[in-house]
Amino acid sequence: MAEVILLTATRRGRGVVAFGIGGAILAASRMPGDGDTGVPLCLFRWVTGLPCPSCGMTRAFHAIAHGDLSAALHLNLASPLVFAGTATIALLGAAQALGGPDILSVTWRNTKLAIVPLTLAAMVAAWTANLAGSFGR
């Protein structure tokens, strides 16, 4: 989702969005507790009772931001990959917003053929694991 916004926005807008993504990562690192607010965050899970491909990702980002990779993997197997990609977008966007070259578009153009299948495979694996965990209860 963030990639779609970044690629369709103006150059400056992409930098602002990337700063926002960085702010979300920073907020996750500052949240107290285990990141579980008790509020259902997933409409798919609320409606079907089953996890979606990204279920657990918010709490996993919180765990990674607090240095707990084990908990993050337990919450969503794809979370380290998605977190790394999100952090990379934030850093590149910050550099771009500070007046650097249009590095986001160039990086995306040069890496999308590897990143898209890798991310899709990771999300399918994570969803499979989450579904297996739901039916194993």
N, C-alpha and C positions, 0 to 999 in steps of 0.2 A: 504494500500500500504506500509506504513512504517513498519507494522508488518511483511510483507513478506520479506522485505529487512533485517530487524533485525534478523529474524529467519534463513535466508540462509547465512548470513555473518559470518565471523570468530568472535570470542569473542571480540577481540579488534576492529574489524570493526563495530560490533554492538554498541560499545561505541562511536565510532566516528560518526556514523549515528545519534545516540541519541543526541550527542552534537550539531549536525547540526539542528535537530528538535528544540532543545532548543534555538539555534540562531535564527530560524525563529520566534519563539514566542517572543523573545526579540526584533527582528526587527519590529514585528507587534506593539509592545508597544511603539516604538520610532517613527513610521510613523506619520507625521502630518495629520491634516484634518480628514475626515470621512473614509479614506481607499479606496475611489473610485477613481481609477486612470483614468477612462474614457476609458481604454483599455479593449476590450472584452477578458475575461479570460477563457471563457467556449466555447469550440468548439461545443459541443452539442447544446447550446443555439444559437450560431452563425449560425449553419446549419438549425436547426428546428424552431427557434424562441421560443422554450419552455425551461423552466428551467430544469436542470438535478438534480439528488438527492442532490448534494452538492452545487448547485448554491447559492451564497451569503455567502459561508463558509469563503472565504478570508476576506471579509468585516466584517463578524461576529467575526472572530478571532481578527481582529483589534479592534472591539467594546469591546470585552471581555477584551482584553489587556489594554484597556483604562477605564475599569470598568463600561461599559454601557451594562449590561446584557439585558435590555429591547430592545435595538437596535439589539443586537445579536439574540435574539429570533425572532424578526420581520424579520430579514434577512434569518435565517435558524433555525428551531426549534431544530434541532439536535446539533447545534453548542456548547452549554455548555458541553454536553456529549463528543463530539469529542475533544473539547479543553482540558477537564480534562484528557482524555485518552492520548492525545498528550503530555501534561505536565508531566503526570506520566511516560510515556516512556522516556522522556528527563531526568527526575530526576533519574530514575533507571539506565539509560544508563550512566549518568554522574558518579554515584556511582561505577558502574562496570568499567568504563574506568579509574577511579582513582585507580584501583587495587582491587576492591571489588570482591565478588563472582559473579558467572554467574546468577545474579538475574533476568535478562530479560527472559531467557528461563524458569526458575523455575516459575516465576510469570505467564507467558503465559500458561504454562502447567496446572497450578492450577486454572486459571480463564477463559480460553477460552470458556468453555461450557456455562458460563453465559454471558460473554461479547459479543460474536458473535451474538446470537439472540437479545440481548438488542440493540446493535448498528444497526443491520439490521432493527429492528422494528422502531427505532428512525429515521433512514434514510428514510424508507418508509413513515412514518408520515410526515416528513419534505417535502419530494417530493410531497406528496398529497396536503399539504398546499400550496406549491409553485405553483403547477399546478392549484389549485383552484383559487389562486390569479391571475394567468395569464389569466384564462378564465373569471374572474369576472371584468376585466378591460373594 
